[in-house]
Amino acid sequence: MSHHDVNRKQTTKPETSNSDSRKADNNELDNDDRHPSRTNLVHRLSVALDDELANNLGHDQDQQARRVIARRKTFTVHHLKELFENEFGARLVDYGKTTASIVRQFCNEIPMTDDTPFYIVNLSHYARQYLQWLHFLGRIHPFYAVKCNPNGFIVRIIAEMGGGFDCASAEELDLVRATCGVDFDYATRIIFAHPCKSVSHIKRFREAGVQMTVVDNEDELKKLKEHWPEAKVLLRLKPDDKGSLSPFSTKFGANELECITLLRMARVLGVQLVGCSFHVGSRCLDAQIYMQSLRLARRLFDIAGRDEFGFDFKVLDIGGGFSGHNWDKPSFPEVAKLINKTLDKLFPESEGITLMSEPGRYFASGGMTLVVRIIARRIHNQDYKSQEEVIKLERSYSLPTNSLVQAANTDESTVSEQVLIECAENIYYINDGIYGTFNAIIFDHKVFTVHYLKIGEQEKNPKQYKSVIFGPTCDSVDCIAHSIDLPLLEIGDVLWFPDVGAYTSACASNFNGFKTKKYMFIWKG
Amino acid sequence: MSHHDVNRKQTTKPETSNSDSRKADNNELDNDDRHPSRTNLVHRLSVALDDELANNLGHDQDQQARRVIARRKTFTVHHLKELFENEFGARLVDYGKTTASIVRQFCNEIPMTDDTPFYIVNLSHYARQYLQWLHFLGRIHPFYAVKCNPNGFIVRIIAEMGGGFDCASAEELDLVRATCGVDFDYATRIIFAHPCKSVSHIKRFREAGVQMTVVDNEDELKKLKEHWPEAKVLLRLKPDDKGSLSPFSTKFGANELECITLLRMARVLGVQLVGCSFHVGSRCLDAQIYMQSLRLARRLFDIAGRDEFGFDFKVLDIGGGFSGHNWDKPSFPEVAKLINKTLDKLFPESEGITLMSEPGRYFASGGMTLVVRIIARRIHNQDYKSQEEVIKLERSYSLPTNSLVQAANTDESTVSEQVLIECAENIYYINDGIYGTFNAIIFDHKVFTVHYLKIGEQEKNPKQYKSVIFGPTCDSVDCIAHSIDLPLLEIGDVLWFPDVGAYTSACASNFNGFKTKKYMFIWKG
């Protein structure tokens, strides 16, 4: 990663002792966006102490959060107690208990010699998200996008709740088969939602009894005709982003003109087109895109029904893009309201259209918390630089475009990054990093929030030091934070990161032999 | 990935029919650097046709390449025939056969319905690299850096040749144990070369009988005292990069001042310091850094021997940083010559110092070729954009800083990337991508070279089209090339990429369920 803008200023608040009592449910509250001043630091990370949320959230947001929590508690999941406890050995935790205190409890139980990083998985989160979905978008059947977090426990719970699955590959299908068994209704509860499928994968889905897939180009239509002629196929639309300044689908989707070509070709080939799908892009920040896409879908439903094509579209898949956190803007309830209103107008219930969707992040994001240990450190890092060296480094930091730097053929940001590290007071090494869970910094533009938990005595207002957090691999790119304020921490102290359930472990590699593979299950009742 | 500079100009030469006969050994010749005009495209990729090398290599380089090939052939590996063929089912291939023709042969044998991507592994490459190492750096014992490509077949061959292993984690140690068995000499042939070790990993190495490790900070020294008191420990130096404009070790290594503190502390704690190690950084482009580091090591050897410390240093580990290709500048023979000269001066053989090193890329890079199929495509992509739209897009491409773009809150490069894709004539989807082998574009700044192989008739001077190559996942970031010239290819046609053995599969994730896991073995005799 060569282009890093840097921002050395990050603030943190001192920790207080009554941190546990302030929040009703930390795990339900923590979210990426609650620190409004995002920096340009590529390795973005904000420091949160346990009581920060209550202190810093704006009043409205706080109230909204409290309303969400109050409502979510009414989504009872006690009927899943046996599944949680017998199948996964999950521990029952009081609904009001904060993530901070849950982390502390796990860490107290684990011997200090066991420094394996682990995820705490809140199984009831997936069930409550499902119930929340039904509450707000009852007409739309959710098909969990397995890619987001391909773990059997999520698949098991969503299957139990009645959900379907969006599988992008044969391997994802295999996970559902291994979890749900042969009696699962593959015909109606799986969609092979990849517009560009390899023939070998088509064969596997077909053998499993899957019936539904999507198409967005001519070659794919011919491929389906040859290798999966009985498939029920949705036209994957490219959201009409005229008027949108940040357009989405460069990779998948057919525009209106292409769709008409595909309708014509499908008619000739005899491929069964049964409806439309679209995907507004991951973490859609503009709910209008759903409305525009629904209007495009409506047009396509009408066009497909014309005599020259003669298709009777009966399925509409509105894809994903839903946030996993209710305090994101626009919030899920807000987006849901808009979608319902548009659906009632364009696709009224009386028409009998089957509505489906492909949420991934919505289910997975809030379900996992990463807990790591500080496995090594380098304190007084700065003391070993001579004053002269530090000055030299700081000058090249403040004047990054000077000729010396350019002559070195390193770009501004590389130097700045190095300067931040060289000038930091303490350096910590943890046992998960950029090649693991934190790949989301690079691939998903995720802003992680770090909490710390000292194993020894907690000071009240500990002195803060400019600190660096490195991941465990040999690579210096494996740096999670270049310059954040942290108190002096010890080897064995804990850092934890909430809301790491989406597009994290799913895209983690095993580089250097490090990968977080341990899952501790809880459920909240 | 948000910061992409783009370069639309890439040229390619038409393929000719006698492409196989030009090169003695394509696999030995292909390398990242043979296209001197590297672009700033983050998703860098150059198109190479089978005969390009012979046409385009400068005369000197060509001669050097031929000399290398001639020499390497004399490194006989026939005594490993049984290992290659019986243990791995490797196929014997004539030394002069090009990679292009080997790829063609494999693809002809595999049924068209099997579109699984695979690596072709040249097992004899690892053995020949070992012999070449002995030839040029006979005094230095190589410990293969397992992280670079943690596959049993490499470990097996290097162990058979007499090499040791640099393991960074317990999982890498487990691989060596699974491959080499209990009778392997863990005390002398493994180094736990990670300066920041977790206690649980120390325990595993100790139990396995490993004896050697490295240290670069005070906390680590205390950790060793407590958890591995009998370890033989090397001081990991930070290469002295005064005078170097692109300094290396921000993450690991102790400078001279820190080393003196560590010597003092080790003496008090009774930790056995037995020598020094350093690492000049991966793919070291300046051989002078080795010389400077060796001088620093010599100083530390002398300092450690002073009465106040009383250590008798006997081990020097010169780390890695060696290129995997002899036509890189500086070439391995050149670097080796410089190292030998400096060693003879500073650490003459008569002193009886044990010399070791940690090459990874040197062994692994040239050993693997990736072969993928085009699994889907979108042709006439541009035809579906109205002329007006294309103009609009092209304008925003040529004037990327206009206000419209800024208002969209997308940076210049994001728009340009999208424009390149929207304006491309053909789009291909292959079954490996940025989350797989091509993660090296992001993490290792690797420039891949693509070759194509048409399954049908090969045209003589095929028309070239602006093309995009996407990986298989749902993510639009998963784009391997934004705008390269390729002829019209069909679904089922093959793309292959030589020299993908280092830091590729090692850092690949299984995102969307796609990961290249199939290995086809050959050896060249």
Interface residues (C-beta under 8 A of the other chain):
Chain A: M1 S2 H3 T113 D114 D115 T116 V146 K147 P150 C167 A168 S169 A170 E171 E172 D174 L175 H194 P195 C196 K197 S198 V199 S200 K203 D216 N217 E218 D219 E220 K223 L245 S246 P247 S249 T250 K251 F252 N255 L257 E258 R373 I375 A376 R377 R378 I379 Y384 L404 A407 A408 N409 T410 E417 Q418 I421 E422 Y429 N431 Y435 N439 I442 F443 H445 F470 P472 T473 C474 D475 S476 V477 D478 C479 I491 A506 C507 A508 S509 N510 F511 N512 G513 F514
Chain B: M1 S2 H3 T113 D114 D115 T116 V146 K147 P150 C167 A168 S169 A170 E171 E172 D174 L175 H194 P195 C196 K197 S198 V199 S200 K203 D216 N217 E218 D219 E220 K223 L245 S246 P247 S249 T250 K251 F252 A254 N255 L257 E258 R373 I375 A376 R377 R378 I379 Y384 L404 A407 A408 N409 T410 E417 Q418 I421 E422 Y429 N431 Y435 N439 I442 F443 H445 F470 P472 T473 C474 D475 S476 V477 D478 C479 I491 A506 C507 A508 S509 N510 F511 N512 G513 F514
